[in-house]
Amino acid sequence: MNAPVVLCGKENFENWDKYIRQHLSDKGLLVIIICDELDPATGGPALVQSLKVCSEAYNLILNSIDDAILLALSAHGLIQERGHPWRLFQAASSLFRRDRRFIASTITKLTQAKFSDFHSMEVFLSYFHLGKICLEEDSTSQTISLLLLNAIKDQYGEVYRTYRRRQRLIWEDLVADLRAVGRQENRDSKLSVW
């Protein structure tokens, strides 16, 4: 058995893909990530076995993806609590195989995003992190930073105005400042309960 490979980004996607396929093939489960619509078992021992097999494949895939990528996929609704292995595998694959429809859909969603649509700063930032991955942006690229800035303008006007005046937007700086604002809001909300 090969050592587990954790998907961290484009740089190791091919190794991860080979690892998942080989592992599932060795167990006779490769069909789970190849076919979207498998005939579900209807009951009894066949249903129990089907649930176990799907759970094993799903957990293998889930546990082999870096948390930052999982959070980004989750923020876009691509991971369900009782998910299907095929859907999770396809979501990760679409991201790193450069599926144009997936990327276009993700970027379109980012142009319409507002902070008020999210229940926490981390989920909000994870949502935009997926866009950064899709566009293969480094810290000097501006597109995702500008989309993120636009999405916070109503909720965080002060941060918006501060960064709007800058010649260069640096993703890491903007994210760090928004995380600091989020932490402060969490502290303030806990204090107001008392």
Secondary structure, DSSP 4 states (H G I P E B T S, - for coil): -PPP--B-SGGGHHHHHHHHHHHHHHTT-THHHH-S-PPPP-SHHHHHHHHHHHHHHHHHHHHTB-HHHHHHHHHTT---TT--HHHHHHHHHHHHTT-HHHHHHHHHHHHH--GGGSSSHHHHHHHHHHHHHHTT--TT--HHHHHHHHHHTTT-HHHHHHHHT-SS--HHHHHHHHHHHHHHHHHHHHHHH-
